[in-house]
């Protein structure tokens, strides 16, 4: 899950750079749908964080069962 989250985050980051570029270049901005793709950055972060928390939970369970 962490890898998938990182990939989705990276896609969102690239989309953010692409949609912000016209503001600096003085060209026409992209349609609103392009800005929706930028939300993948946050989604990717949440997926990666969920993967990290899931990994922590698995390691805790394994340590608890090995100690008990």
Order of alpha helices (4+ residues) and beta strands (2+ residues): alpha-alpha-alpha
